[in-house]
Amino acid sequence: MGALASGAVITGVALGLLLIFLLIVAKSFHRIGPTQVGLVTKRFGRKLPDDNPIAFHGEAGHQADLLMPGARLKLWPIYSVTKYPWVQIQAGEIGVVISQVGRPLPIGAKSARYNTAFGNFSDLRNFIQNAGEKGVQRPVLPPGTLMPIHPVGFLVITARRVFGLPVAPEFAALAHDMKLTPAAFKLRPEHLEVTVIAPHGNVDMIGLVTALEGEPLPSGDLSSRLGGFDDVTTLEATADTTDAEIIDVLLGSKNDLHNNYQDFQAFLDKGGRIGLQHDPLLYGAYLINPFLVRVEMVPMLVVNQGEVAVVKSFVGLPTLDTSGEEFKFGSIVRPGHRGIWQEPLRTGKYAINPRIYAAELVPTFILTLNWANASSQAHDLDARLEPIVGKSREGFVFTIDLQVQIHVPDQRAPKVISMVGTMKNLVNEVLQSAVGNHFRNTLQQLEAVKFIETRQQVQQSAHVVVTRYLAGYEIETKGVYIQDVTFPPELVEVLTRREIANQERATYKEQQLAQTARIEMEKARGTADMQAELAAAQVSVDINGSKAKAREAQAGGDAAYTRVTGQAEADRIQAIGLADAKAVEAMGVARATGFSAQREAIGETPTALVAVAAAIAEGKINIVPEVLVTGGSSLDGLAAVLTRALGDGRVSLPTQAPSAD
């Protein structure tokens, strides 16, 4: 019985030892999946240093060497094995690596210096041997990464989860409760996505970069530009360098020197400094570490046809004014200096940082500004302009809609902006007061009706005044136009009555003209009806005219003939007349002498009777009465006849004979 009992005890011990062995073997055997690693923890051994959570030399604690996929044996209970997934980065995302082991960061550093020997952080021993530092690592893991990374050596933060086993108590507690997310590291999911610079709809975009680590900026600088502005100084030393060439250099990017901030270590090695960066990111996809670089999307500067961009530079070389002593409105400088560039940007798209270069777009086309309730469609510069309200001399209130056309020459645009600041200031501060006050003053000096009658002259005067005023701002005036005038109701009533009277007067005049036209028409109609007779009369006139001319010609010939023949006949008659006159004179003298002698001999009365008898004998006196007279004596009839003869002058009494010479 004792032997049997002893054998049973031995058998039980052996069985127990076998069970223990099988348990040890079972617990020591580990199957690691194809995308898993086994974190080995040693329960017994030397104590680890306080600043290192991983054992590299067999100390107790988390071991540096991981169990790779497959069947692995680690003696239990000396070692325990915990399985962790490989780090996997989804498409469109990045992985930020934080080292929990390594050397401390230098004072003031926010991230660990990167060595190309670190590779992709999958070899922890290599990382430590090459002086890897704790903290945020500068490179990020790209999309599609799938690799075994030590879960205690490194935490990898992605948009969806955090890979690894945190050492810090606050993070360890969150991990234990399955609440460890990017938010625990003050990161949002979008920070852990690939940074994509692309158009937003029809708007071209660029990325403004702010570096969160690096040496401080020099005093007075607002942004970091690799190499500063030494290249601009070199270009200015060349006499034939143009402003356009300097602008090309300034707007050219140096981002290729550090792979567009993706190689942050190269950025720092090239002299990159903390703060706003001069060179923005252009279109593309970038793996940007959100702990080191922040990117802000802003629209690209687009200068359309018909405008220029005047650049106000807040960075660059010291201000060197080129405007001349007569210009007192600010500094005009060459590109690359602080101040307003003397050369504006013309049509194109520019990747220019608006935080350090303020670009004021200046229209160079004919700019139409409306002092009206409706603003222009091509721009919004006149959105605040309203109709001009003024009073006439008598106190009538007028509302005037005005339009002014101006032009800013492209070469003068920098000076214009230097004087007024912005185009909105030009319109709202300069033009609004000047134009409005001119029209109010003009209207106040005129009577209401006078203003209406001289509207064209007022408009021309305003054009002269505005042209002279804007010339002081380097601006050309192309036109000033009074679009519409709203009259006071009481004045409208007076003008309406006057216009009605004018229209009535015009109507009466038109009616008069119509009647006159009707008369002319009737006359024309009568003329048309008599056209045949008029034609015949005209022909008759022509014929008679021709005959008259013929007669005139014949008469002229006859007259000439008559004059010649008449002159001859006149000469003949004159000669005969002179001869007859001499004869009559001689006869008269003789008769007179005879009568004188006869009168002396017989007396005057007998002499007269003798003369009458002689006249009867010569037939000069008709003794037969023309009228029969009855009654009286024959002597009375004879006396009447003689008396009539004497009265008619047919018988003359002889006078005293002329005395002989």
VEXSE-531506 format. One line per 3 residues: number of its first residue (from 1); their letters; for each residue x, y, z of C-alpha. Coordinates in steps of 0.001 Angstrom, whole numbers, plus 524288, in hexadecimal, padded with zeros to 5 digits. Layout:
<pts>
NUM = A = X,Y,Z | ...
</pts>
This chain:
<pts>
1 = MGA = 80000,80000,80000 | 80B0B,8095A,80320 | 81195,8065A,7F65E
4 = LAS = 80529,808A1,7EF18 | 80318,81556,7F625 | 810ED,81998,7F387
7 = GAV = 80F59,8165A,7E522 | 802D5,81DF7,7E459 | 8093C,829BE,7EA4E
10 = ITG = 81459,828EC,7E099 | 80AD4,82774,7D5A3 | 80305,8333A,7DA3E
13 = VAL = 80F32,83BA6,7DB4B | 81380,8376C,7CDF0 | 80623,83A4F,7C896
16 = GLL = 8063A,8478A,7CF2F | 813A0,84A7B,7C9FC | 80F01,8464B,7BC9C
19 = LIF = 80353,84F11,7BDA6 | 80BEC,85A39,7C213 | 8153B,857B3,7B6F0
22 = LLI = 80A1A,85732,7AD74 | 804DB,863DE,7B33C | 8122A,86A5B,7B215
25 = VAK = 81390,86585,7A446 | 805F0,869FB,7A0F7 | 80818,8775E,7A6BB
28 = SFH = 8158E,87883,7A0C9 | 810D8,87588,7931F | 80B97,8815A,78BA9
31 = RIG = 805BC,88243,77E36 | 807DC,88FF0,77884 | 7FEA8,893B2,76D8E
34 = PTQ = 8036F,89875,76028 | 800EC,8A6E7,7639E | 80467,8A5FA,771E2
37 = VGL = 81034,8A773,77A81 | 81271,8A185,787EE | 816D1,8AACA,792A2
40 = VTK = 81F23,8A2E4,79C2A | 81F22,8A6D5,7AA74 | 82914,8A0E5,7B3C5
43 = RFG = 82445,89F1C,7C18B | 83140,89C97,7C818 | 83E6F,8A329,7C6A8
46 = RKL = 845BE,8AFAE,7C914 | 83E24,8BC13,7CABB | 83D33,8C559,7BF36
49 = PDD = 84202,8D360,7C034 | 83733,8DCCB,7C3C0 | 837D9,8E3ED,7B6C8
52 = NPI = 836F9,8D7F8,7AE09 | 82ADA,8CF4D,7AD22 | 83153,8C52C,7A458
55 = AFH = 83BAC,8BB16,7A7ED | 846A2,8B9D8,79E1A | 84F6D,8B12D,7A67A
58 = GEA = 84680,8A72D,7ACD8 | 8415C,8AFCF,7B7B0 | 833D8,8ADA6,7BCF0
61 = GHQ = 8294F,8B484,7B55B | 8255E,8B627,7A71C | 82F9D,8B038,79E62
64 = ADL = 83523,8B74E,79294 | 833C8,8AB88,789AF | 8264D,8A83D,78491
67 = LMP = 820DA,89B16,780B8 | 81E25,89B2A,7722E | 812E2,893DA,76B8B
70 = GAR = 8132D,8851D,76D3F | 81405,87B10,77858 | 81CDA,8806D,782E0
73 = LKL = 8215C,87B0F,78FEE | 823CE,8836F,79BDA | 8254C,87C65,7A8CA
76 = WPI = 81A34,87EFB,7B1B7 | 8194A,8841E,7BC53 | 82632,88B4B,7BA73
79 = YSV = 820CD,89209,7AE73 | 81363,89655,7AAA5 | 80F96,899B0,79CC9
82 = TKY = 8055D,8A3AD,798A7 | 80107,8A474,78A99 | 7FFE4,8B19A,78392
85 = PWV = 7FBCB,8B483,77597 | 80529,8B9BF,76B9F | 8041E,8C837,76922
88 = QIQ = 7FB77,8CA4E,75D5F | 7F94A,8D79F,756EB | 7ED01,8D8D7,74EE3
91 = AGE = 7EC9B,8DF79,741A3 | 7EBE7,8EE43,742A0 | 7F13E,8EE32,7506E
94 = IGV = 7FE6E,8EFB5,756EC | 8044C,8EA2B,76344 | 80B24,8F2CA,76D27
97 = VIS = 815B1,8EBAA,774BF | 818AF,8EEBD,782F5 | 82462,8E817,78906
100 = QVG = 82336,8E3F2,7973A | 83176,8E028,79816 | 83E5D,8E664,794BD
103 = RPL = 845F0,8F248,798A7 | 83F36,8FE25,79E3E | 83C28,90951,79500
106 = PIG = 84558,914F6,79544 | 84056,9207B,79D0E | 8369B,92835,794EE
109 = AKS = 834BF,91D7C,78ADB | 826F2,91900,787CE | 82A66,90D5A,77F66
112 = ARY = 83533,90360,77E31 | 8402E,904AA,7747D | 83ECF,8FAD8,7698F
115 = NTA = 84994,8F231,76451 | 847CC,8EAE9,757A1 | 84D1B,8DEEF,75E9B
118 = FGN = 8404D,8DE54,7661C | 8396A,8D9C6,759D7 | 82B0D,8D7C6,75C8E
121 = FSD = 82CA6,8D5D0,76B39 | 82ABC,8C71F,76A38 | 83809,8C432,7705A
124 = LRN = 83807,8C8EC,77E4D | 84601,8C4E3,78152 | 84AE6,8CC30,77567
127 = FIQ = 84366,8D832,779C8 | 849B9,8D7FF,7872A | 8574A,8D51D,781F7
130 = NAG = 85689,8E0F0,778CC | 8533A,8EA35,783E1 | 844B9,8EABE,781A1
133 = EKG = 83D90,8F48B,78A07 | 830DC,8F3CF,79146 | 82516,8FB5C,78CDC
136 = VQR = 81E99,8FEA3,7800A | 8262E,8F9B6,77469 | 8273E,90309,76906
139 = PVL = 823CA,8F9DC,75DCC | 81645,8F401,75CBF | 81236,8E699,75807
142 = PPG = 80C25,8E76F,74A8E | 7FEF7,8E1CB,7466C | 7FF19,8D318,74452
145 = TLM = 80995,8D08B,74E80 | 808B8,8C2F8,754BA | 8140C,8BF60,75D85
148 = PIH = 81785,8B998,76AB3 | 81AE0,8C4AF,773D5 | 81E2D,8C2B0,7820B
151 = PVG = 811B8,8C61D,78985 | 81911,8CB40,79562 | 82426,8D188,78E1E
154 = FLV = 81B1A,8D9A4,78564 | 80D4E,8DE9A,78554 | 80799,8E0B4,777C9
157 = ITA = 7FC18,8EA08,776DC | 7F2E5,8E8D3,76B4D | 7E5C3,8EEE1,76860
160 = RRV = 7DE79,8E2A9,76CF3 | 7E674,8DD6D,77851 | 7F2DF,8DDE8,7801A
163 = FGL = 7FC32,8D26A,77EA2 | 804F1,8CE67,78A04 | 80528,8CD7E,798B7
166 = PVA = 80649,8DACB,79F5E | 80FF7,8DBF7,7AA70 | 80B2E,8E8E3,7AFF1
169 = PEF = 800FA,8E629,7BA7B | 7F6A7,8EF60,7B4ED | 7F771,8E92F,7A78A
172 = AAL = 7F871,8DB74,7AD50 | 7EBAD,8DD74,7B49B | 7E4E8,8E1DD,7A819
175 = AHD = 7EA5F,8D62F,7A0CE | 7E5A1,8CD08,7AB60 | 7D7E3,8D289,7AA00
178 = MKL = 7D8C4,8D204,79B0A | 7D79F,8E0F4,79A73 | 7E508,8E465,79524
181 = TPA = 7E26D,8EC76,788C7 | 7E988,8F73B,78139 | 7E1E9,90129,7893C
184 = AFK = 7EA1D,8FD2D,79514 | 7F5BF,902E5,78DB8 | 7EE1E,90F1E,789CE
187 = LRP = 7ECCC,90A92,77BD5 | 7E0AC,909E1,77399 | 7DE8F,8FF43,7697C
190 = EHL = 7E08B,908FA,75E44 | 7EE17,90C10,7637F | 7F1BB,8FDEE,76104
193 = EVT = 7ED70,8FDB7,752EA | 7F5D0,90031,74708 | 7F654,90ED3,7448D
196 = VIA = 7F096,91139,73721 | 7F1AD,91E5D,7304A | 7E760,91EFC,72598
199 = PHG = 7DD7F,9289B,72025 | 7D11F,92AE2,727E6 | 7C72F,92B55,71D21
202 = NVD = 7CBBF,935EF,713E4 | 7D4CF,93C18,71DED | 7E350,9392E,71CF9
205 = MIG = 7E97E,93688,72A2F | 7F6EC,93696,7305A | 7FB8C,931EE,73DAB
208 = LVT = 80168,93B78,7475F | 80B48,93493,74FEF | 80E40,9376C,75E21
211 = ALE = 819A6,93018,76409 | 817F5,92CCC,7725E | 82645,92A38,774ED
214 = GEP = 8332D,9305B,77153 | 83C03,93B89,774E0 | 8351F,94861,777D1
217 = LPS = 83349,95237,76CDF | 83C9C,95DBB,76C2A | 837B6,969E2,772EA
220 = GDL = 82DAC,970FB,76AAE | 82B40,965BA,76138 | 81D9D,96066,75F58
223 = SSR = 820D8,95419,757BE | 82BBA,94AAB,754EE | 831EA,94A14,74779
226 = LGG = 83D24,940D5,74575 | 84954,948D7,74330 | 8422A,95569,7465C
229 = FDD = 8425E,95F7D,73B5D | 850B3,95E5B,737E7 | 84D17,959F9,72A28
232 = VTT = 84587,966B0,7282B | 85154,96E8F,72C81 | 85993,96743,72289
235 = LEA = 84FE1,96A12,717B0 | 84F3C,9788D,71B17 | 85E03,97958,719E7
238 = TAD = 85C5C,9761D,70B70 | 85928,98288,70410 | 85069,97C66,6F9BB
241 = TTD = 847D5,974B0,7031E | 8398D,9784F,70150 | 82F05,978C1,70BA0
244 = AEI = 827EE,96DA4,704C5 | 833D9,964D1,70655 | 83489,967C6,714E2
247 = IDV = 82601,964CC,71641 | 8280B,957A0,70F9F | 8326E,9544C,719B3
250 = LLG = 82A17,958AB,72517 | 81E56,950EC,720A0 | 82695,9453C,71D3B
253 = SKN = 8262F,93A71,72773 | 8318D,934B2,72F17 | 8291D,929B6,73420
256 = DLH = 83070,91FC1,72BFD | 83BD5,9211C,73579 | 83423,919E0,73FFD
259 = NNY = 82A40,91264,737F3 | 81F49,91C0A,73ABF | 820B9,91B59,74994
262 = QDF = 81F28,90C8D,74930 | 82D75,90B0E,74CEB | 82CE8,913A9,758C4
265 = QAF = 83AA4,91008,75C96 | 83FA5,9153E,74F8C | 8377C,9217B,751B9
268 = LDK = 83E67,9240C,75E8E | 84BBB,92072,75918 | 849E9,92A62,74E09
271 = GGR = 84761,93533,757D8 | 8389F,93479,758DA | 8332E,93C1C,76440
274 = IGL = 8271C,93B67,76C8D | 81B1F,94315,76899 | 8147A,94716,75C00
277 = QHD = 81BA1,94284,74FDF | 81DF3,94AFF,743FD | 81BB4,9406A,739E0
280 = PLL = 80E17,93A3D,7394C | 80A85,92CA6,73494 | 80527,92AF1,726EA
283 = YGA = 7FC10,9209C,7216E | 7FF49,912F6,7262D | 7FE3F,9091A,73151
286 = YLI = 807AF,90A74,73CAB | 80B33,9024D,7488F | 80BE0,90CFA,752BC
289 = NPF = 80E9C,90A67,76111 | 803B6,91186,7685F | 80C47,912FB,7746C
292 = LVR = 81635,91AAE,76C90 | 80F1D,9213A,7614D | 801A8,92720,75FCA
295 = VEM = 7FC06,92A22,75272 | 7F150,93415,74FD2 | 7EA30,93452,742D6
298 = VPM = 7E873,941B9,73CAA | 7E4AB,94601,72EFD | 7EF55,94854,72529
301 = LVV = 7F11E,95636,72075 | 7EAA0,95750,71331 | 7ECB6,963A4,70B2A
304 = NQG = 7E308,96419,70009 | 7E407,96B35,6F337 | 7E13D,979A1,6F531
307 = EVA = 7E717,97AC9,702C0 | 7F40A,97AA9,709DF | 7F7E1,976F1,717BA
310 = VVK = 7FF5C,980EA,71FBB | 80789,979A7,729CC | 809D3,97ECF,7377E
313 = SFV = 81565,97741,73CC8 | 816EF,97576,74B71 | 82382,96D9D,74A2A
316 = GLP = 83029,96F03,742C7 | 83BCB,977EB,74276 | 83B12,98518,74962
319 = TLD = 83272,98F6A,74312 | 83945,9972E,73865 | 82FDC,9A149,732F3
322 = TSG = 83047,9A36F,7243F | 824B2,9ACC8,722E9 | 82C89,9B95F,723CD
325 = EEF = 82C2D,9C4C8,72D30 | 81FF4,9CACE,72736 | 817CA,9BEDB,72AA3
328 = KFG = 81367,9BFAB,738E2 | 809BB,9B477,739E0 | 81239,9A8F2,73DF6
331 = SIV = 81D48,9A0C0,738F9 | 81DCC,99B2A,72B4B | 82872,990BB,72AC5
334 = RPG = 82E4E,986A5,721D1 | 8295F,978B9,7238D | 83063,971DC,72EB5
337 = HRG = 82FB2,97DA8,737CB | 825AC,98136,7421D | 81BA7,98A99,73CA7
340 = IWQ = 81319,98BC3,73090 | 8196D,98584,724C1 | 81B42,98EFB,71994
343 = EPL = 8186F,98406,70FF7 | 80A94,97E6A,710F7 | 806FB,97078,70DCB
346 = RTG = 80007,96EF0,700DE | 7F6D4,964C1,6FB4E | 7F98C,95759,70106
349 = KYA = 7F85E,94E60,70CD7 | 8020D,95018,717E6 | 8055F,9474B,72374
352 = INP = 80817,952AA,72C6D | 806CA,95273,73B29 | 7FBE3,95C2C,73E95
355 = RIY = 8006E,95CB4,74CBE | 80CEB,963AE,748D5 | 8095B,96938,73B68
358 = AAE = 7FC95,970AA,73B10 | 7F832,971DB,72D05 | 7EE8D,97C98,7296E
361 = LVP = 7E79C,979F4,71C97 | 7E64B,98658,71493 | 7DD64,9866B,70895
364 = TFI = 7E44C,98C3D,6FCDE | 7D85E,98BFE,6F415 | 7CEEE,9977B,6F383
367 = LTL = 7C8BA,996FC,700EE | 7BA86,99B62,7019D | 7B5C1,9A02E,70ED4
370 = NWA = 7A752,9A29C,71129 | 7A1FC,9AC0E,71B33 | 79507,9A4EA,71AEE
373 = NAS = 78D2F,99AA3,72216 | 791CE,9904B,71873 | 7A050,98CDA,71880
376 = SQA = 7A8D6,98861,70D3F | 7A8DD,97A3F,708EB | 7B75E,9798D,70595
379 = HDL = 7BBDD,97D17,7135D | 7B6E2,980C9,720D0 | 7BF0F,98CEF,722FE
382 = DAR = 7B320,995C4,7222D | 7AA8B,98D78,72B08 | 7AA7C,99840,73563
385 = LEP = 7A819,9A379,72BF9 | 79A99,9A978,72C6B | 7938E,9B3D2,72459
388 = IVG = 79824,9C1B7,7271C | 78E4F,9C9F8,72E9A | 78F52,9D8DE,72DB9
391 = KSR = 78751,9E538,72ED7 | 78577,9EFF2,724E7 | 7866F,9FE41,72861
394 = EGF = 777D7,9FECB,72B54 | 77863,9F29B,733C8 | 77350,9E87A,72A2F
397 = VFT = 77911,9DB12,72D4A | 77EDC,9D3C4,721AA | 78358,9C5A0,720F3
400 = IDL = 78D9D,9C35B,71679 | 791D3,9B628,710F4 | 79FC9,9B7DD,70C4D
403 = QVQ = 7A97E,9AF9D,704D4 | 7B821,9B1F7,704E6 | 7C1D5,9AA91,6FC75
406 = IHV = 7D00D,9AA0B,700B7 | 7DC64,9A320,6FC4E | 7E847,99F29,70435
409 = PDQ = 7F434,99D1B,6FB56 | 7FB64,9909C,6FF0C | 8087C,99754,70107
412 = RAP = 80258,9A155,70A2C | 7FAD6,9974B,71228 | 80563,995F7,71CD5
415 = KVI = 8051D,9A49E,71F5D | 7F649,9A4C4,71F7A | 7F5F5,99A10,729CE
418 = SMV = 800B1,9A0C7,7316D | 7F83A,9AD03,73220 | 7EADC,9A70F,734CC
421 = GTM = 7EDEB,999A0,73A79 | 7E3A2,991E0,73329 | 7DA82,993CA,727B3
424 = KNL = 7CEFD,993C1,73117 | 7D538,99F06,73868 | 7D6EA,9A633,72B8C
427 = VNE = 7C86D,9A512,728A5 | 7C28C,9A657,73636 | 7CBD7,9B035,73C39
430 = VLQ = 7D125,9B838,730E9 | 7C74F,9B81B,725D9 | 7BAD6,9B78C,72DBC
433 = SAV = 7BD97,9C406,73532 | 7C3C6,9CB7E,729F5 | 7B94A,9C8A3,71FD7
436 = GNH = 7ADF2,9C9CD,72950 | 7B27D,9D6C5,72EDA | 7B4C6,9DC78,72154
439 = FRN = 7A6F0,9D992,71CE8 | 7A0F4,9DE2D,729AD | 7A877,9EB03,728F0
442 = TLQ = 7A503,9ECE5,71AA2 | 796A2,9EA2B,71CE4 | 79617,9F355,7288D
445 = QLE = 79AE9,9FEAC,72025 | 790A4,9FCB2,71595 | 78221,9FE7C,714D6
448 = AVK = 77ABD,9F1E9,71299 | 7763F,9F551,704F5 | 783BC,9FA80,70199
451 = FIE = 789BD,9ED92,7059A | 78049,9E652,6FCEF | 782ED,9EF46,6F176
454 = TRQ = 791C7,9EED9,6F32B | 79303,9E06C,6F663 | 79C8B,9DE29,6EB3C
457 = QVQ = 7A536,9E95E,6EFA0 | 7A4DF,9E469,6FDB9 | 7A90A,9D709,6F8F2
460 = QSA = 7B445,9DCAB,6F110 | 7B8AC,9E4F4,6FC85 | 7B882,9D905,7055D
463 = HVV = 7C0DF,9D19B,6FB9F | 7CB1D,9DC53,6FBF5 | 7CB16,9DD02,70ADD
466 = VTR = 7CBB9,9CE37,70CEA | 7D65A,9CCD3,7029C | 7DEBE,9D6FA,70948
469 = YLA = 7DC39,9D11D,716AC | 7DF5F,9C304,71303 | 7EB7F,9C6FA,70B8D
472 = GYE = 7F19C,9C95C,718DA | 7EF97,9BAE6,71BA5 | 7F5A6,9B659,70EC3
475 = IET = 7E813,9B2A4,709BF | 7E226,9B5F3,6FC8A | 7D3FA,9BA61,6FB84
478 = KGV = 7CCFF,9B52C,6EF85 | 7BF7D,9BABA,6F1BB | 7B5C9,9C0B6,6FB49
481 = YIQ = 7A78B,9BE95,6F7C8 | 79AE4,9C2D1,6FE48 | 79282,9B6C5,6FC6F
484 = DVT = 785C1,9BADC,702A5 | 78045,9C5E0,70AF8 | 774CD,9C454,71449
487 = FPP = 76DCE,9D159,7154A | 765CB,9D663,720E0 | 7571A,9D3BE,71F1D
490 = ELV = 75363,9E226,71FC4 | 75D65,9E572,71554 | 758CA,9DA39,70D02
493 = EVL = 74AF2,9DFB0,70D80 | 74F76,9ED15,708F4 | 757D0,9E76C,6FE38
496 = TRR = 74CCB,9DE7D,6FA15 | 7437A,9E9E7,6F857 | 74DE9,9F146,6F0FA
499 = EIA = 7508D,9E5C7,6E85F | 74225,9E3EF,6E598 | 74163,9F234,6E170
502 = NQE = 74D65,9F062,6D8F0 | 74778,9E446,6D302 | 73AD0,9EB53,6D03A
505 = RAT = 7424B,9F675,6CA13 | 749D7,9ECC1,6C222 | 73D20,9E618,6BE68
508 = YKE = 7375D,9F2E1,6B9B9 | 7438B,9F5AC,6B21A | 74300,9E851,6AC08
511 = QQL = 734DB,9EA67,6A892 | 73876,9F758,6A23A | 7432F,9F0B6,69ABE
514 = AQT = 73990,9E636,696CD | 7301F,9F063,6917E | 73B2F,9F728,68A60
517 = ARI = 73F3E,9EA36,684D4 | 73148,9E78D,680C7 | 730F2,9F498,67991
520 = EME = 73DA9,9F17A,672FC | 73855,9E439,66F7C | 72C15,9EA23,669A9
523 = KAR = 73475,9F3A0,66225 | 73CDF,9E896,65D73 | 730D4,9E0C9,659E6
526 = GTA = 72B8B,9EC71,65205 | 738B5,9EE26,64BCF | 738B8,9DFDD,6484A
529 = DMQ = 72B33,9E0E9,642A0 | 72F7C,9EC9C,63A49 | 73C2A,9E640,636C7
532 = AEL = 73858,9E43A,62887 | 73433,9F251,626ED | 74039,9F6B7,62E5D
535 = AAA = 74876,9EEA4,62548 | 7419F,9F468,6196A | 742E1,A01F4,61F36
538 = QVS = 7510B,9FF78,621F0 | 75302,9FB2F,613F5 | 74BA4,A0738,60F6F
541 = VDI = 75418,A0F83,61856 | 76014,A093B,612A9 | 75B23,A0B51,604C2
544 = NGS = 75757,A1961,60771 | 7642E,A1B65,60E19 | 76B15,A1655,6024D
547 = KAK = 762B3,A1EEF,5F961 | 7652C,A2A87,60250 | 77398,A2804,6019B
550 = ARE = 77271,A26F4,5F2CE | 76AD3,A338C,5F239 | 77462,A39A0,5FB8F
553 = AQA = 77F50,A35B7,5F29A | 777D9,A3A89,5E6BE | 77443,A4702,5EDDB
556 = GGD = 78252,A48B6,5F159 | 785D9,A476E,5E323 | 77ACC,A5062,5DEF8
559 = AAY = 77E8B,A5A00,5E978 | 78C4D,A5A0D,5E4BE | 7878D,A5BE8,5D6CA
562 = TRV = 77DE9,A6645,5DB20 | 7885D,A6D42,5E2C6 | 790FA,A6DDA,5D6D2
565 = TGQ = 78650,A7147,5CD35 | 77F65,A79E6,5D70B | 78BC8,A8171,5D979
568 = AEA = 78D2B,A83AF,5CAEA | 77ED8,A8783,5C9A2 | 78016,A9042,5D57D
571 = DRI = 78B97,A96B4,5CF86 | 783E9,A9890,5C2D3 | 777BF,A9D89,5C9DA
574 = QAI = 77FF1,AA66D,5D217 | 785F3,AAC1F,5C60B | 778AA,AADAA,5BF59
577 = GLA = 772A8,AB316,5CBC8 | 77D57,ABD02,5CD23 | 77B40,AC0F1,5BF18
580 = DAK = 76C65,AC1C2,5C097 | 76E0B,AC90A,5CD3D | 77681,AD2CE,5C686
583 = AVE = 76C91,AD3E0,5BB9B | 76112,AD513,5C510 | 768D6,ADEB2,5CCEC
586 = AMG = 76B7F,AE676,5C0DE | 75D57,AE563,5BC77 | 75862,AE8E4,5C9C2
589 = VAR = 7613F,AF478,5CA57 | 75C87,AF8B1,5BCFC | 74E3C,AF6E3,5C07A
592 = ATG = 75015,AFD70,5CD59 | 75616,B08CB,5C650 | 74A91,B08C3,5BCDF
595 = FSA = 74078,B0813,5C7BC | 7472F,B12F2,5CEBD | 746C8,B1B4A,5C2B5
598 = QRE = 738AC,B1742,5C00E | 73448,B1A70,5CDFE | 73A76,B27A2,5CCD7
601 = AIG = 73385,B2996,5C000 | 725AD,B24A2,5C2B5 | 72552,B223D,5D13E
604 = ETP = 72599,B1698,5DA49 | 717D3,B111D,5D879 | 717BD,B10E7,5C9CC
607 = TAL = 724DB,B0ADF,5CA09 | 71F63,AFFAF,5D2C2 | 7141D,AFD9E,5C97C
610 = VAV = 71D3A,AFCE8,5BE11 | 72528,AF2AD,5C580 | 718EC,AEA87,5C843
613 = AAA = 714E9,AEB24,5BA4E | 72232,AE6CC,5B65E | 72151,ADB69,5C02E
616 = IAE = 71425,AD767,5BA98 | 719CF,AD7F1,5AD3A | 72504,ACF35,5B173
619 = GKI = 71B17,AC580,5B742 | 71F75,AC6EB,5C51C | 711DF,ACAF7,5C9A8
622 = NIV = 70578,AC326,5C739 | 6FAA9,ACD13,5C4EE | 6F011,AC291,5C4AB
625 = PEV = 6EA78,AC1FB,5D24F | 6EBAD,AB511,5D95F | 6DF5D,AB8AF,5E0BE
628 = LVT = 6D403,ABF1A,5DA53 | 6D0B8,ACB84,5E15C | 6C34E,AD17D,5DEC2
631 = GGS = 6BF23,ADED0,5E216 | 6C72D,AEB45,5E1C2 | 6CE7D,AF14A,5D662
634 = SLD = 6D891,AEBAF,5CD52 | 6E2BB,AF4B3,5D2FB | 6E0F7,AEE7C,5E045
637 = GLA = 6E3EB,AE110,5DAC6 | 6EFC4,AE5D6,5D3CE | 6F492,AEC4D,5E00F
640 = AVL = 6F317,ADFA7,5E7A9 | 6FAC1,AD83C,5DDA6 | 7059C,AE201,5DDD6
643 = TRA = 705DE,AE23B,5EC7D | 70726,AD355,5ECF0 | 711CD,AD3C2,5E2C1
646 = LGD = 71953,ADD4D,5EAC3 | 71733,AD50A,5F6C4 | 71C53,AC8E4,5F008
649 = GRV = 72849,AD065,5EB72 | 725C7,ACD66,5DD44 | 725C9,ADC27,5DA42
652 = SLP = 72F8D,AE570,5E057 | 72F0F,AF3DB,5DFBB | 73B2B,AFA41,5DA86
655 = TQA = 743A8,B009B,5E478 | 74D41,B0B79,5E329 | 757C2,B07B4,5D9B5
658 = PSA = 764DC,B050F,5DFCA | 76E59,B0FCE,5DE3F | 77929,B0DC1,5D4BF
661 = D = 78663,B0A62,5DA9E
</pts>
